[in-house]
């Protein structure tokens, strides 16, 4: 999947960015709007220049043979 470039608005005095902006102009406008609504706080426009992604490890179910005791528990054939 090909990603497109994006910008985020961030303030060192506030919460983490929550929304990517698809253009620099939109990010600049959002930074200005947030600054006007929050006097005394600074808002910066950050451009994504790279990143990393990891795949989740494969999860395999663990199955016990009928009658086998799991971690010292009783055997009663109840599945929970």
Backbone torsions as a table, in degrees:
resi	resn	phi	psi	omega
1	UNK	NA	123.1	-179.9
2	UNK	-86.3	130.2	178.6
3	UNK	-94.7	152.0	174.9
4	UNK	-103.0	153.8	-178.7
5	UNK	-66.3	154.0	179.7
6	UNK	-152.8	167.5	-179.9
7	UNK	-126.2	151.9	177.2
8	UNK	-127.0	153.4	175.2
9	UNK	-107.6	129.0	-175.4
10	UNK	-133.9	143.9	174.4
11	UNK	-124.5	129.8	178.0
12	UNK	-68.6	-15.6	179.4
13	UNK	-99.9	12.2	-174.1
14	UNK	-143.6	-155.4	-175.6
15	UNK	-76.8	165.3	178.1
16	UNK	-69.3	151.7	175.9
17	UNK	-57.6	145.3	-178.3
18	UNK	-123.7	-9.6	-173.3
19	UNK	-142.3	127.4	174.7
20	UNK	-79.0	147.8	176.3
21	UNK	-112.7	135.5	-173.9
22	UNK	-82.3	-6.7	175.9
23	UNK	-142.8	154.0	177.4
24	UNK	-62.5	-38.8	-178.7
25	UNK	-61.5	-42.6	179.1
26	UNK	-66.8	-38.7	177.8
27	UNK	-66.0	-41.8	176.9
28	UNK	-61.0	-42.5	179.4
29	UNK	-64.3	-40.1	178.6
30	UNK	-67.4	-39.7	176.7
31	UNK	-61.3	-42.5	178.1
32	UNK	-65.0	-41.6	179.5
33	UNK	-63.4	-44.8	179.9
34	UNK	-66.2	-38.7	178.5
35	UNK	-63.8	-41.4	178.9
36	UNK	-65.1	-34.8	-178.8
37	UNK	-81.7	-14.0	-177.3
38	UNK	-133.7	72.8	-178.2
39	UNK	-55.1	139.0	178.9
40	UNK	91.0	-11.9	178.0
41	UNK	-101.6	146.1	177.0
42	UNK	-101.2	143.0	178.0
43	UNK	-127.7	129.1	-177.3
44	UNK	-114.1	146.7	175.1
45	UNK	-98.6	123.6	-178.6
46	UNK	-114.3	135.7	178.8
47	UNK	-101.4	132.0	175.5
48	UNK	-73.1	121.9	-179.8
49	UNK	-114.0	-7.7	179.6
50	UNK	176.6	176.8	179.7
51	UNK	-177.2	-175.9	180.0
52	UNK	-138.3	154.7	177.4
53	UNK	-145.8	139.7	177.8
54	UNK	-123.3	144.1	174.7
55	UNK	-82.3	145.5	175.9
56	UNK	-68.4	142.3	176.3
57	UNK	-64.9	150.4	179.5
58	UNK	-65.1	132.7	178.8
59	UNK	-101.6	124.8	179.8
60	UNK	-114.4	136.3	178.7
61	UNK	-70.9	148.2	175.0
62	UNK	-102.5	124.8	-178.9
63	UNK	-119.4	140.0	178.1
64	UNK	-106.9	145.2	174.5
65	UNK	-70.0	149.8	-179.3
66	UNK	-56.5	128.6	178.9
67	UNK	90.0	-8.7	179.8
68	UNK	-76.0	140.0	-179.6
69	UNK	-91.0	128.1	179.3
70	UNK	-97.8	119.6	174.8
71	UNK	50.6	42.9	175.8
72	UNK	79.0	6.7	-179.5
73	UNK	-82.7	166.9	179.8
74	UNK	-74.4	159.5	176.2
75	UNK	-104.3	116.0	-179.2
76	UNK	-140.5	9.2	178.7
77	UNK	62.3	11.4	175.0
78	UNK	-86.5	127.9	-173.5
79	UNK	-75.1	5.2	178.5
80	UNK	-140.3	NA	NA
